[in-house]
Amino acid sequence: MTENTQVLFKSRPTGWVDASHFEVVKTPMADPGPGEVLVRNIFMSLDPYMRGRMRDQKSYTPGFELGKVLQAGAVGEVIASNDPALTTGDLVEGRLGWETYTVAKAELVNKVDGKAASLSHYLGVLGMPSMTAWIGLRNIGQPQAGETVYVSAASGAVGQVAGQIAKMHGCHVAGSAGSDDKVAYIKDVLGYDAAFNYKTAASLDQALAASCPEGIDVYFENVGGAMLDAVLLRVNPHARIVACGMISQYNLAQPEGVKNLSTIVGNKVRMQGFIVSDHMDQKPAFMAEMSGWLAEGKIKYREDITEGIENAPAAFIGMLKGENFGKQIVKIADP
Ligand SMILES: NC(=O)c1ccc[n+]([C@@H]2O[C@H](COP(=O)([O-])OP(=O)(O)OC[C@H]3O[C@@H](n4cnc5c(N)ncnc54)[C@H](OP(=O)(O)O)[C@@H]3O)[C@@H](O)[C@H]2O)c1
């Protein structure tokens, strides 16, 4: 009997997530029912939105169930199929589990081409985070040549793509991140015009003034809290704030207040949230454009790969604290 190593959602965090909220168990591998496939998971994505799914409150995505296997975007290989659309050996991506094997409805997974790209790319640069950057800039940010675009969490899964797309639009692009190595990567590899370490900057206001001397026309917001407050003091008339995420708030029992919101009135600023999964009709256009940019070397992308499903909880906690350098992925098995 083949064993399945699974990570269960053991208890609900109220502040910071820690190892006690997870449990790693070994169970027998399940058999697929009619219309289902058994997937050998290979790479799994860890994403900040998962922290939201640990809350017991209404959200755009259903919460994780206590005692059940946590879910994640993953890619894997079909090793048994009870559906004519998929056969053994097919490579698929979809909402699978924090586990070595997942039984999934065949209609809920999509075939991917293992020859066209590295399988882990379907979780990052050719997957949800990169599409988030693409959609956010296209639909809300709409950067124009000569404008200033500022990206927070700029070395992360979403941020690294957002800044590079803004550069392609002919913008002055600035970013921030939480270590000097990340700042060097943003500038030297991704080609941002300016970058700063928000943890060591004398003040966020001064760092933004130095990085964005002409003010901010588009803020790609990944962080919230004090960073948003500082940006609000530097926005230009008709600035757009792409409210993608506010990770600084996700582990706080009480969210921080934002004091400088009144600047959006006189500056006629537009701040708009969005959720990438509402825009899946645009996925083919995203895949075509991003694959082209990758092939032409116009987009660089860094992944941070943790080995072993049993190390997923530590990697998830580390990502929320900024220990990841690039898109956080867990390698569960060899391709
Ligand atoms: N709207 C959507 O559909 C959608 C989809 C995907 C992601 N998102 C959002 O996009 C944002 C980025 O997600 P991602 O997947 O690209 O994650 P990521 O940037 O790869 O990883 C999270 C990063 O957030 C930074 N961070 C953590 N705490 C912070 C704090 N208190 N202040 C400033 N930065 C902090 C850390 O980098 P540093 O070392 O730089 O601190 C950490 O590495 C998140 O807010 C996420 O919720 C939204």
The ligand as an SDF file (V2000), in Angstrom:
LIG
                    3D

 48 52  0  0  0  0  0  0  0  0999 V2000
   -5.3410   40.1640   -5.7670 N   0  0  0  0  0  0  0  0  0  0  0  0
   -4.9530   38.9630   -6.1560 C   0  0  0  0  0  0  0  0  0  0  0  0
   -5.6280   38.2680   -6.9220 O   0  0  0  0  0  0  0  0  0  0  0  0
   -3.6320   38.4350   -5.6480 C   0  0  0  0  0  0  0  0  0  0  0  0
   -3.0530   37.2820   -6.1900 C   0  0  0  0  0  0  0  0  0  0  0  0
   -1.7970   36.8880   -5.7250 C   0  0  0  0  0  0  0  0  0  0  0  0
   -1.1610   37.6020   -4.7200 C   0  0  0  0  0  0  0  0  0  0  0  0
   -1.7850   38.7000   -4.1940 N   0  0  0  0  0  0  0  0  0  0  0  0
   -1.1320   39.5120   -3.1610 C   0  0  0  0  0  0  0  0  0  0  0  0
    0.0840   39.9810   -3.7010 O   0  0  0  0  0  0  0  0  0  0  0  0
    1.0150   40.2070   -2.6520 C   0  0  0  0  0  0  0  0  0  0  0  0
    2.3330   39.5210   -2.9910 C   0  0  0  0  0  0  0  0  0  0  0  0
    2.0930   38.1230   -3.0550 O   0  0  0  0  0  0  0  0  0  0  0  0
    3.2190   37.1370   -3.6170 P   0  0  0  0  0  0  0  0  0  0  0  0
    2.5810   35.8500   -3.9080 O   0  0  0  0  0  0  0  0  0  0  0  0
    3.9800   37.8280   -4.6670 O   0  0  0  0  0  0  0  0  0  0  0  0
    4.1440   36.9500   -2.3380 O   0  0  0  0  0  0  0  0  0  0  0  0
    5.7120   37.2220   -2.2290 P   0  0  0  0  0  0  0  0  0  0  0  0
    5.9300   38.6730   -2.4750 O   0  0  0  0  0  0  0  0  0  0  0  0
    6.4430   36.2530   -3.0670 O   0  0  0  0  0  0  0  0  0  0  0  0
    5.9940   36.8560   -0.7210 O   0  0  0  0  0  0  0  0  0  0  0  0
    5.5120   37.6520    0.2980 C   0  0  0  0  0  0  0  0  0  0  0  0
    6.4950   38.7940    0.5890 C   0  0  0  0  0  0  0  0  0  0  0  0
    5.8190   39.8330    1.2880 O   0  0  0  0  0  0  0  0  0  0  0  0
    6.7850   40.6130    1.9570 C   0  0  0  0  0  0  0  0  0  0  0  0
    6.2890   41.0040    3.2840 N   0  0  0  0  0  0  0  0  0  0  0  0
    5.8820   40.2120    4.2760 C   0  0  0  0  0  0  0  0  0  0  0  0
    5.5070   40.9480    5.3560 N   0  0  0  0  0  0  0  0  0  0  0  0
    5.6950   42.2360    5.0120 C   0  0  0  0  0  0  0  0  0  0  0  0
    5.5120   43.4660    5.6860 C   0  0  0  0  0  0  0  0  0  0  0  0
    5.0510   43.5220    6.9470 N   0  0  0  0  0  0  0  0  0  0  0  0
    5.8220   44.6040    5.0320 N   0  0  0  0  0  0  0  0  0  0  0  0
    6.2980   44.5670    3.7750 C   0  0  0  0  0  0  0  0  0  0  0  0
    6.4850   43.4240    3.0730 N   0  0  0  0  0  0  0  0  0  0  0  0
    6.2030   42.2730    3.6950 C   0  0  0  0  0  0  0  0  0  0  0  0
    8.0360   39.7390    2.1200 C   0  0  0  0  0  0  0  0  0  0  0  0
    9.0620   40.2870    1.3100 O   0  0  0  0  0  0  0  0  0  0  0  0
   10.1160   41.3380    1.9060 P   0  0  0  0  0  0  0  0  0  0  0  0
   11.3610   40.5950    2.2350 O   0  0  0  0  0  0  0  0  0  0  0  0
   10.2730   42.2930    0.7860 O   0  0  0  0  0  0  0  0  0  0  0  0
    9.4910   41.9330    3.1430 O   0  0  0  0  0  0  0  0  0  0  0  0
    7.6160   38.3950    1.5340 C   0  0  0  0  0  0  0  0  0  0  0  0
    8.6630   37.7710    0.8530 O   0  0  0  0  0  0  0  0  0  0  0  0
    0.3530   39.7030   -1.3780 C   0  0  0  0  0  0  0  0  0  0  0  0
   -0.2170   40.8000   -0.6880 O   0  0  0  0  0  0  0  0  0  0  0  0
   -0.7430   38.7870   -1.8960 C   0  0  0  0  0  0  0  0  0  0  0  0
   -1.8030   38.6570   -0.9960 O   0  0  0  0  0  0  0  0  0  0  0  0
   -2.9930   39.1170   -4.6490 C   0  0  0  0  0  0  0  0  0  0  0  0
  1  2  1  0
  2  3  2  0
  2  4  1  0
  4  5  1  0
  4 48  2  0
  5  6  2  0
  6  7  1  0
  7  8  2  0
  8  9  1  0
  8 48  1  0
  9 10  1  0
  9 46  1  0
 10 11  1  0
 11 12  1  0
 11 44  1  0
 12 13  1  0
 13 14  1  0
 14 15  2  0
 14 16  1  0
 14 17  1  0
 17 18  1  0
 18 19  2  0
 18 20  1  0
 18 21  1  0
 21 22  1  0
 22 23  1  0
 23 24  1  0
 23 42  1  0
 24 25  1  0
 25 26  1  0
 25 36  1  0
 26 27  1  0
 26 35  1  0
 27 28  2  0
 28 29  1  0
 29 30  1  0
 29 35  2  0
 30 31  1  0
 30 32  2  0
 32 33  1  0
 33 34  2  0
 34 35  1  0
 36 37  1  0
 36 42  1  0
 37 38  1  0
 38 39  2  0
 38 40  1  0
 38 41  1  0
 42 43  1  0
 44 45  1  0
 44 46  1  0
 46 47  1  0
M  CHG  2   8   1  16  -1
M  END
$$$$
